[in-house]
């Protein structure tokens, strides 16, 4: 799934910019190491709450979108 790959790349890039190991980052984000590994590996079976806990470290958040909202956002971006 494309969005998961983007999430994986974003988190990994931001973690490396902060010069943190996966273990250090997990501790600072308050999540288990396995959560960071799942995100960075692009796993699709993520807990939204845990993913958001990680993303809040960078001032971001995921929210569910229906396909209509997603299409509208993509058209605005073009």
PyMOL commands that set and color helices and strands:
alter all, ss='L'
color gray80, all
select helices_A, chain A and resi 2-17+22-29+33-40+48-58+67-77
alter helices_A, ss='H'
color red, helices_A
deselect
rebuild
show_as cartoon
